[in-house]
Amino acid sequence: MKVTRFMFWLFSMLLSDKSQASETEVKCNFTRKNYALIPEGISSNVTILDLSYNQITLNASDTRTLQMYSLLTELYLMENNITALYNNTFSNLLNLEILNICGNSISVIQQGSFVGLNELKQLFLCQNKILQLTPDTLVPLNNLKVLDLRGNLISLFHAPRLSHLELLTLDGNPWNCTCGLLDLQNWLNTSNVTLENESITTCNYPDDLKHYSIKSAPFTTECHSKFISTIAEDLYIDFNRSLKNLTWNSEHEPLGKSWAFLVGVVATVLLTSLLIFIAIKCPIWYNILLSYNHHRLEEHEAETYDQGLTRNPSSLSQITDTNSEDNTVIFEQLHSFVVDDDGFIEDRYIDINEVHEEK
């Protein structure tokens, strides 16, 4: 009895797993059917669609048909007649995780071609005629982990802004290992991305770097200086964009605390920079401040002063004719600059009349 119940439970579990699998995964294979258009009679519940080895071009009609299959998680269009990817071609495929368009003749990829593919994890564009692929084109692919661009005509490629990318394939392209490729090399060496087939992903130009991998090709010092200046220009452009966004927000919506903080930081930085510039370029301010500070005479100044007194003995005779109080003050002034101590204690209360009598 227990065995029968167990067998019944196991059988029911198998049936439920199959029913769940059938509900979550619907495969449709239309390979080698010589289709020129994507067929419209496919079930709207399809999740895996393979249309490889046909004559499909992904024209406007194909784009409208694809909008009907919003549950697609995998789409295969290998070895068709696709020459261009236009804006919003896959915009309704919000669940798509794998897109394979290898083996076509794609030479144009518009900037909005991948809009809507926020869940895409694997993108295969190998064996096409792609000349360039700008980083902005890949921005919508927030969760992309695998990017295959091998076998194209790409010579320069800027580092993509893909934080989740794990595997990148770039071999089979005519790489131009000049200063324009330094950005990609630095990104490959500092990120966690694995460059597949690194040993055969080599430079095609210049001739002296043909056997170097693009990840290790030695760039000249001039390239590094240009790269630093480019980074500075990018920072300047980003700063201007931030200021423009700040201005736009101030005109269209009230500012929050974060914007107020940003304005304060920018104002503080600008004010500090201005003060440093004034301090460096206008040292006259130092002289004005120092002119109010009292300082002791240097030794050579004291000697010059004593020599002047020796050459004019008449000044001493004039001093003795004044009253005793003035003489005491003058006596202090005359000896205030003496550096060395002679070992005698000065008596300020010596009677001047006694001095005259002794003389």
Sine and cosine of phi, psi and omega as CSV:
sin_phi,cos_phi,sin_psi,cos_psi,sin_omega,cos_omega
0.00,0.00,-0.71,0.71,0.01,-1.00
-0.91,0.42,-0.63,0.78,0.01,-1.00
-0.90,0.44,-0.65,0.76,0.01,-1.00
-0.89,0.46,-0.69,0.72,0.02,-1.00
-0.89,0.45,-0.64,0.77,0.00,-1.00
-0.91,0.41,-0.68,0.73,0.01,-1.00
-0.90,0.44,-0.63,0.78,0.04,-1.00
-0.90,0.43,-0.67,0.75,0.01,-1.00
-0.91,0.42,-0.68,0.74,0.00,-1.00
-0.91,0.42,-0.67,0.74,0.02,-1.00
-0.89,0.45,-0.66,0.75,0.01,-1.00
-0.92,0.40,-0.60,0.80,0.03,-1.00
-0.91,0.41,-0.66,0.75,0.03,-1.00
-0.89,0.45,-0.66,0.75,0.03,-1.00
-0.90,0.43,-0.65,0.76,0.00,-1.00
-0.91,0.40,-0.62,0.78,0.03,-1.00
-0.90,0.44,-0.66,0.75,0.02,-1.00
-0.91,0.40,-0.63,0.78,0.01,-1.00
-0.92,0.40,-0.64,0.77,0.03,-1.00
-0.91,0.42,-0.65,0.76,0.01,-1.00
-0.90,0.43,-0.63,0.77,0.01,-1.00
-0.93,0.37,-0.50,0.87,0.01,-1.00
-0.97,0.23,-0.55,0.83,-0.08,-1.00
-1.00,-0.08,-0.28,0.96,-0.06,-1.00
-0.67,-0.75,0.90,-0.44,0.02,-1.00
-0.82,-0.57,0.91,-0.42,-0.06,-1.00
-0.99,-0.17,0.63,-0.77,0.09,-1.00
-0.69,-0.73,0.86,-0.50,-0.05,-1.00
-0.92,-0.39,0.90,-0.44,0.01,-1.00
-0.81,-0.58,0.64,0.77,0.00,-1.00
-0.96,0.26,0.57,-0.82,0.07,-1.00
0.84,0.55,0.69,0.73,0.05,-1.00
-0.97,-0.25,-0.01,1.00,-0.01,-1.00
0.87,0.49,0.55,0.84,0.03,-1.00
-0.96,0.27,0.69,-0.73,0.12,-0.99
-0.99,-0.10,-0.34,0.94,0.03,-1.00
-0.75,-0.66,0.41,-0.91,0.08,-1.00
-0.95,0.32,0.82,-0.57,-0.06,-1.00
-0.91,0.42,0.58,-0.81,-0.02,-1.00
-1.00,-0.06,-0.21,0.98,-0.08,-1.00
-1.00,0.05,0.22,0.98,0.01,-1.00
-0.97,0.26,0.54,-0.84,0.03,-1.00
-0.86,0.50,0.67,-0.74,0.00,-1.00
-0.93,0.36,-0.21,0.98,0.02,-1.00
-1.00,0.00,0.08,1.00,-0.04,-1.00
-0.88,0.47,0.68,-0.74,0.02,-1.00
-0.91,-0.42,-0.47,0.88,0.02,-1.00
-0.82,-0.58,0.89,-0.45,-0.07,-1.00
-0.82,-0.57,0.86,-0.52,0.00,-1.00
-0.90,-0.43,0.92,-0.38,-0.01,-1.00
-0.87,-0.50,0.50,0.86,-0.06,-1.00
-0.95,0.32,0.40,-0.92,0.07,-1.00
0.86,0.51,0.77,0.64,0.10,-1.00
-0.78,-0.62,-0.33,-0.94,-0.02,-1.00
-0.89,-0.46,0.46,0.89,-0.08,-1.00
-0.95,0.31,0.64,-0.77,-0.02,-1.00
-0.92,-0.40,-0.11,0.99,-0.07,-1.00
0.84,0.54,0.77,0.64,0.06,-1.00
-0.99,0.14,-0.18,-0.98,-0.05,-1.00
-0.88,0.47,-0.60,0.80,0.02,-1.00
-0.91,0.42,-0.66,0.75,0.04,-1.00
-0.90,0.43,-0.60,0.80,0.01,-1.00
-0.89,0.46,-0.68,0.73,0.03,-1.00
-0.91,0.43,-0.61,0.80,0.00,-1.00
-0.92,0.38,-0.63,0.78,0.01,-1.00
-0.89,0.46,-0.47,0.88,0.00,-1.00
-0.89,0.47,-0.36,0.93,-0.03,-1.00
-0.97,0.23,-0.34,0.94,-0.10,-0.99
-0.95,-0.31,0.90,0.43,-0.09,-1.00
-0.95,0.30,-0.23,0.97,-0.01,-1.00
-1.00,-0.02,0.07,1.00,-0.03,-1.00
-0.88,0.48,0.72,-0.69,0.12,-0.99
-0.93,-0.37,-0.37,0.93,0.03,-1.00
-0.65,-0.76,0.75,-0.67,0.01,-1.00
-0.72,-0.70,0.82,-0.58,-0.03,-1.00
-0.88,-0.48,0.86,-0.52,-0.01,-1.00
-0.77,-0.64,0.62,0.79,-0.03,-1.00
-0.94,0.35,0.55,-0.84,0.10,-0.99
0.80,0.59,0.84,0.55,0.14,-0.99
-0.87,-0.49,-0.30,-0.95,-0.03,-1.00
-0.93,-0.36,0.62,0.79,-0.02,-1.00
-0.99,0.17,0.80,-0.59,-0.01,-1.00
-0.92,-0.39,-0.29,0.96,-0.03,-1.00
-0.46,-0.89,0.50,-0.86,0.12,-0.99
-0.92,-0.38,0.87,-0.50,-0.08,-1.00
-0.99,-0.17,0.22,-0.97,-0.02,-1.00
-0.86,0.51,0.67,-0.74,0.10,-1.00
0.89,0.46,0.43,0.90,0.04,-1.00
-0.89,0.45,-0.60,0.80,-0.06,-1.00
-0.90,-0.44,0.40,0.92,-0.17,-0.99
-0.89,0.45,-0.40,0.91,-0.03,-1.00
-1.00,-0.09,-0.02,1.00,-0.03,-1.00
-1.00,-0.03,0.93,0.37,-0.11,-0.99
-0.95,0.32,-0.27,0.96,-0.02,-1.00
-0.97,-0.24,0.04,1.00,-0.08,-1.00
-0.92,0.38,0.75,-0.66,-0.01,-1.00
-0.90,-0.43,-0.45,0.89,-0.01,-1.00
-0.76,-0.65,0.80,-0.60,0.06,-1.00
-0.75,-0.66,0.89,-0.46,-0.03,-1.00
-0.86,-0.51,0.91,-0.41,0.00,-1.00
-0.82,-0.58,0.53,0.85,-0.01,-1.00
-0.93,0.36,0.40,-0.92,0.13,-0.99
0.96,0.27,0.46,0.89,0.09,-1.00
-0.94,-0.33,-0.35,-0.94,0.02,-1.00
-0.83,-0.56,0.65,0.76,-0.07,-1.00
-0.94,0.34,0.84,-0.54,0.07,-1.00
-0.85,-0.53,-0.27,0.96,-0.02,-1.00
-0.82,-0.58,0.78,-0.62,0.10,-0.99
-0.77,-0.64,0.95,-0.31,0.00,-1.00
-0.94,0.33,0.38,-0.92,-0.14,-0.99
-0.88,0.47,-0.52,0.85,-0.01,-1.00
-0.99,-0.14,0.39,0.92,-0.06,-1.00
-0.91,0.42,-0.55,0.84,-0.10,-1.00
-0.96,-0.28,0.31,0.95,0.04,-1.00
-0.90,0.44,0.74,-0.68,0.01,-1.00
0.99,-0.17,-0.24,0.97,-0.04,-1.00
-1.00,0.01,0.85,0.53,-0.06,-1.00
-0.95,0.31,-0.37,0.93,-0.03,-1.00
-0.98,-0.19,0.06,1.00,-0.05,-1.00
-0.92,0.40,0.75,-0.66,-0.02,-1.00
-0.92,-0.38,-0.44,0.90,-0.03,-1.00
-0.71,-0.71,0.81,-0.58,0.01,-1.00
-0.80,-0.60,0.86,-0.52,-0.03,-1.00
-0.90,-0.44,0.91,-0.41,0.02,-1.00
-0.84,-0.54,0.45,0.89,-0.10,-0.99
-0.95,0.30,0.38,-0.92,0.08,-1.00
0.83,0.56,0.79,0.62,0.10,-0.99
-0.83,-0.56,-0.33,-0.95,0.00,-1.00
-0.84,-0.55,0.63,0.78,-0.05,-1.00
-0.95,0.31,0.81,-0.59,0.02,-1.00
-1.00,-0.03,-0.61,0.80,0.01,-1.00
-0.44,-0.90,0.44,-0.90,0.01,-1.00
-0.60,-0.80,0.95,-0.30,-0.07,-1.00
-0.97,0.25,0.51,-0.86,0.01,-1.00
-0.86,0.51,-0.54,0.84,-0.02,-1.00
-0.90,0.43,-0.46,0.89,0.01,-1.00
-0.91,0.41,-0.50,0.86,-0.05,-1.00
-1.00,-0.05,-0.05,1.00,-0.06,-1.00
-0.84,0.54,-0.65,0.76,-0.01,-1.00
-0.90,0.44,-0.27,0.96,-0.07,-1.00
-1.00,0.09,0.95,0.30,-0.12,-0.99
-0.91,0.41,-0.49,0.87,-0.10,-1.00
-0.93,-0.38,0.31,0.95,-0.04,-1.00
-0.92,0.38,0.75,-0.66,0.01,-1.00
-0.90,-0.43,-0.47,0.88,-0.04,-1.00
-0.79,-0.61,0.79,-0.61,0.04,-1.00
-0.75,-0.66,0.86,-0.51,-0.04,-1.00
-0.90,-0.43,0.92,-0.39,0.00,-1.00
-0.84,-0.54,0.33,0.94,-0.07,-1.00
-0.94,0.34,0.46,-0.89,0.08,-1.00
0.95,0.32,0.56,0.83,0.06,-1.00
-0.91,-0.41,-0.32,-0.95,-0.02,-1.00
-0.90,-0.44,0.50,0.87,-0.07,-1.00
-0.99,0.16,0.80,-0.61,0.04,-1.00
-0.94,-0.35,-0.49,0.87,0.04,-1.00
-0.76,-0.65,0.63,-0.78,-0.05,-1.00
-0.47,-0.88,0.86,-0.51,0.01,-1.00
-0.99,0.13,0.44,-0.90,-0.03,-1.00
-0.85,0.52,0.83,-0.55,0.00,-1.00
-0.96,0.29,0.53,-0.85,0.01,-1.00
-1.00,-0.03,0.93,0.37,-0.05,-1.00
-0.84,-0.54,0.98,-0.21,-0.11,-0.99
-0.96,0.29,-0.37,0.93,-0.05,-1.00
-0.98,-0.22,0.06,1.00,-0.05,-1.00
-0.91,0.42,0.73,-0.69,-0.02,-1.00
-0.89,-0.46,-0.57,0.82,-0.09,-1.00
-0.73,-0.68,0.78,-0.62,-0.02,-1.00
-0.77,-0.64,0.77,-0.64,0.00,-1.00
-0.88,-0.47,0.85,-0.52,-0.11,-0.99
-0.75,-0.67,0.09,1.00,-0.06,-1.00
-0.94,0.33,0.35,-0.94,0.01,-1.00
0.99,0.11,0.26,0.96,0.06,-1.00
-0.91,-0.41,0.51,-0.86,0.01,-1.00
-0.99,0.15,0.98,0.21,-0.13,-0.99
-0.94,0.34,0.73,-0.68,0.04,-1.00
-0.98,-0.19,0.99,-0.17,-0.11,-0.99
-1.00,0.08,0.89,0.46,0.14,-0.99
-0.94,-0.34,-0.22,-0.98,-0.13,-0.99
-0.85,0.52,-0.46,0.89,-0.04,-1.00
-0.92,0.40,-0.30,0.95,-0.03,-1.00
-0.99,-0.12,-0.04,1.00,-0.04,-1.00
-0.90,0.43,-0.57,0.82,0.02,-1.00
-0.87,0.49,-0.71,0.70,0.02,-1.00
-0.91,0.42,-0.65,0.76,-0.01,-1.00
-0.90,0.44,-0.70,0.71,0.03,-1.00
-0.88,0.48,-0.63,0.77,0.01,-1.00
-0.92,0.39,-0.66,0.75,0.02,-1.00
-0.90,0.44,-0.55,0.83,-0.05,-1.00
-1.00,0.07,-0.24,0.97,-0.04,-1.00
-0.93,-0.35,-0.32,0.95,-0.02,-1.00
-1.00,-0.04,0.05,-1.00,0.01,-1.00
-1.00,-0.07,0.22,0.98,-0.03,-1.00
-0.97,0.23,0.67,-0.74,0.07,-1.00
-1.00,-0.08,0.82,-0.58,0.05,-1.00
-1.00,0.00,0.96,-0.29,-0.03,-1.00
-0.95,0.31,0.60,-0.80,-0.02,-1.00
0.83,0.55,0.71,0.71,-0.06,-1.00
-0.86,0.51,-0.61,0.79,-0.07,-1.00
-0.91,0.42,-0.44,0.90,0.01,-1.00
-0.96,-0.27,0.08,1.00,0.09,-1.00
-1.00,-0.03,0.98,0.19,-0.18,-0.98
-0.93,-0.36,0.23,-0.97,0.02,-1.00
-0.96,0.27,0.58,-0.81,0.10,-1.00
-0.97,-0.24,-0.32,0.95,0.01,-1.00
-0.46,-0.89,0.61,-0.79,-0.08,1.00
-0.96,0.26,0.10,-1.00,-0.11,-0.99
-0.90,0.44,-0.59,0.81,-0.05,-1.00
-0.95,0.30,-0.11,0.99,0.01,-1.00
-0.89,-0.45,0.24,0.97,-0.12,-0.99
-0.88,0.47,-0.50,0.87,-0.05,-1.00
-0.99,-0.14,0.14,0.99,0.03,-1.00
-1.00,-0.04,0.62,-0.78,0.14,-0.99
-0.95,0.32,0.53,-0.85,0.00,-1.00
-0.90,0.43,-0.30,0.95,-0.01,-1.00
-0.99,0.12,-0.33,0.94,-0.06,-1.00
-0.80,-0.60,0.09,1.00,-0.02,-1.00
-0.88,0.47,0.74,-0.68,-0.01,-1.00
-0.98,0.22,0.83,-0.56,0.05,-1.00
-0.99,-0.17,0.45,-0.89,-0.03,-1.00
-0.96,0.28,0.28,-0.96,0.04,-1.00
-0.88,0.47,-0.54,0.84,0.03,-1.00
-0.88,0.48,-0.62,0.78,0.02,-1.00
-0.90,0.44,-0.67,0.74,-0.02,-1.00
-0.90,0.43,-0.64,0.77,0.02,-1.00
-0.91,0.41,-0.64,0.77,0.05,-1.00
-0.91,0.42,-0.60,0.80,0.00,-1.00
-0.90,0.44,-0.66,0.75,0.02,-1.00
-0.91,0.42,-0.68,0.74,0.03,-1.00
-0.90,0.43,-0.57,0.82,0.05,-1.00
-0.90,0.43,-0.66,0.75,0.05,-1.00
-0.88,0.48,-0.67,0.74,0.02,-1.00
-0.89,0.46,-0.65,0.76,0.03,-1.00
-0.90,0.43,-0.65,0.76,0.03,-1.00
-0.89,0.45,-0.65,0.76,0.04,-1.00
-0.90,0.44,-0.63,0.77,0.02,-1.00
-0.90,0.43,-0.67,0.74,0.01,-1.00
-0.91,0.42,-0.68,0.74,0.03,-1.00
-0.89,0.46,-0.61,0.79,0.02,-1.00
-0.91,0.42,-0.67,0.74,0.03,-1.00
-0.90,0.43,-0.62,0.79,0.05,-1.00
-0.90,0.45,-0.64,0.77,0.02,-1.00
-0.89,0.45,-0.66,0.75,0.02,-1.00
-0.91,0.41,-0.63,0.78,0.03,-1.00
-0.91,0.42,-0.66,0.75,0.03,-1.00
-0.90,0.44,-0.62,0.79,0.03,-1.00
-0.90,0.44,-0.67,0.74,0.03,-1.00
-0.90,0.43,-0.67,0.74,0.00,-1.00
-0.90,0.44,-0.68,0.74,0.00,-1.00
-0.91,0.41,-0.59,0.81,0.01,-1.00
-0.92,0.39,-0.43,0.90,0.00,-1.00
-1.00,0.04,-0.40,0.92,-0.13,-0.99
-0.92,-0.39,-0.38,0.93,-0.02,-1.00
-0.45,-0.89,0.44,-0.90,-0.02,-1.00
-0.91,0.41,0.54,-0.84,0.00,-1.00
-0.98,0.21,0.58,-0.82,0.09,-1.00
-1.00,-0.07,-0.05,-1.00,-0.01,-1.00
-0.92,0.40,-0.54,0.84,-0.01,-1.00
-0.90,0.43,-0.65,0.76,0.02,-1.00
-0.93,0.37,-0.62,0.79,0.05,-1.00
-0.88,0.47,-0.66,0.75,0.04,-1.00
-0.90,0.44,-0.66,0.75,0.01,-1.00
-0.89,0.46,-0.67,0.74,0.03,-1.00
-0.88,0.47,-0.66,0.75,0.02,-1.00
-0.90,0.44,-0.67,0.74,0.01,-1.00
-0.90,0.44,-0.71,0.70,-0.01,-1.00
-0.89,0.46,-0.69,0.73,0.02,-1.00
-0.89,0.45,-0.65,0.76,0.01,-1.00
-0.90,0.44,-0.68,0.73,0.01,-1.00
-0.89,0.45,-0.71,0.71,0.00,-1.00
-0.90,0.43,-0.66,0.75,0.01,-1.00
-0.92,0.40,-0.68,0.74,0.03,-1.00
-0.89,0.46,-0.68,0.74,0.02,-1.00
-0.89,0.46,-0.63,0.77,0.02,-1.00
-0.90,0.43,-0.68,0.74,0.01,-1.00
-0.91,0.43,-0.66,0.76,0.03,-1.00
-0.90,0.43,-0.65,0.76,0.01,-1.00
-0.89,0.45,-0.69,0.72,0.02,-1.00
-0.90,0.44,-0.66,0.75,-0.02,-1.00
-0.91,0.42,-0.56,0.83,-0.04,-1.00
-0.99,0.15,-0.70,0.71,-0.09,-1.00
-0.99,0.12,-0.28,0.96,-0.04,-1.00
-0.81,-0.59,0.95,0.31,-0.03,-1.00
-0.94,0.34,-0.12,0.99,0.02,-1.00
-0.87,0.49,-0.44,0.90,0.04,-1.00
-0.88,0.47,-0.57,0.82,0.04,-1.00
-0.90,0.45,-0.67,0.74,-0.02,-1.00
-0.89,0.45,-0.63,0.78,0.01,-1.00
-0.90,0.44,-0.66,0.75,0.01,-1.00
-0.93,0.37,-0.66,0.75,-0.03,-1.00
-0.94,0.34,-0.38,0.92,-0.02,-1.00
-0.91,0.41,-0.33,0.94,0.01,-1.00
-1.00,-0.01,-0.06,1.00,-0.01,-1.00
-1.00,-0.03,0.75,-0.66,0.06,-1.00
-1.00,0.08,0.62,-0.78,0.03,-1.00
-0.61,-0.79,0.41,-0.91,-0.01,-1.00
-0.96,0.29,0.52,-0.86,0.06,-1.00
-0.92,0.39,0.59,-0.81,0.08,-1.00
-0.95,0.30,0.24,-0.97,-0.09,-1.00
-0.89,0.46,-0.65,0.76,-0.03,-1.00
-0.93,0.37,-0.48,0.88,0.05,-1.00
-0.94,0.35,-0.63,0.77,0.03,-1.00
-0.90,0.43,-0.64,0.77,0.01,-1.00
-0.91,0.41,-0.62,0.78,0.03,-1.00
-0.90,0.44,-0.61,0.79,0.00,-1.00
-0.92,0.40,-0.68,0.73,0.02,-1.00
-0.91,0.42,-0.63,0.77,0.03,-1.00
-0.90,0.44,-0.57,0.82,0.03,-1.00
-0.91,0.41,-0.58,0.81,0.03,-1.00
-0.94,0.34,-0.58,0.81,-0.02,-1.00
-0.92,0.39,-0.62,0.78,-0.01,-1.00
-0.95,0.31,-0.33,0.94,-0.02,-1.00
-0.84,-0.54,0.96,0.27,-0.01,-1.00
-0.93,0.37,-0.30,0.95,-0.01,-1.00
-0.90,0.45,-0.43,0.90,-0.01,-1.00
-0.91,0.42,-0.56,0.83,0.01,-1.00
-0.93,0.37,-0.61,0.79,0.01,-1.00
-0.91,0.42,-0.57,0.82,0.03,-1.00
-0.93,0.37,-0.54,0.84,-0.01,-1.00
-0.91,0.41,-0.61,0.79,-0.07,-1.00
-0.94,0.33,-0.29,0.96,-0.02,-1.00
-0.99,0.14,-0.17,0.99,-0.01,-1.00
-1.00,0.08,0.08,-1.00,-0.02,-1.00
-0.95,0.30,0.17,-0.99,-0.10,-1.00
-0.92,0.38,-0.58,0.82,-0.01,-1.00
-0.91,0.41,-0.68,0.74,0.02,-1.00
-0.92,0.40,-0.60,0.80,-0.01,-1.00
-0.89,0.45,-0.60,0.80,0.01,-1.00
-0.89,0.45,-0.66,0.75,0.00,-1.00
-0.91,0.41,-0.70,0.72,-0.01,-1.00
-0.90,0.43,-0.65,0.76,0.01,-1.00
-0.87,0.49,-0.64,0.77,0.04,-1.00
-0.91,0.42,-0.64,0.77,-0.01,-1.00
-0.92,0.39,-0.60,0.80,-0.03,-1.00
-0.92,0.38,-0.52,0.85,-0.07,-1.00
-0.97,-0.25,0.18,0.98,-0.01,-1.00
-0.97,0.23,-0.26,0.97,-0.06,-1.00
-0.96,-0.27,0.11,0.99,0.01,-1.00
-0.96,0.29,0.82,-0.57,-0.08,-1.00
-1.00,0.09,-0.72,0.70,-0.08,-1.00
-1.00,0.02,0.62,-0.78,0.03,-1.00
-1.00,0.04,0.79,-0.61,-0.03,-1.00
-1.00,0.03,-0.01,1.00,0.06,-1.00
1.00,-0.04,-0.09,1.00,0.01,-1.00
-0.98,-0.20,0.50,-0.86,0.02,-1.00
-0.99,-0.11,0.75,-0.66,-0.04,-1.00
-0.98,0.18,0.76,-0.65,0.04,-1.00
-0.95,-0.30,0.91,-0.40,-0.05,-1.00
-0.99,0.13,-0.09,1.00,-0.08,-1.00
-0.94,-0.34,0.41,0.91,0.07,-1.00
-0.93,0.36,0.72,-0.69,-0.01,-1.00
-0.97,0.26,0.82,-0.57,-0.03,-1.00
-0.91,0.41,-0.56,0.83,-0.01,-1.00
-0.90,0.43,-0.62,0.78,0.04,-1.00
-0.90,0.43,-0.59,0.81,0.04,-1.00
-0.89,0.45,-0.67,0.75,0.02,-1.00
-0.90,0.43,-0.64,0.77,-0.01,-1.00
-0.91,0.42,-0.64,0.77,0.01,-1.00
-0.90,0.43,-0.60,0.80,0.03,-1.00
-0.93,0.35,0.00,0.00,0.00,0.00
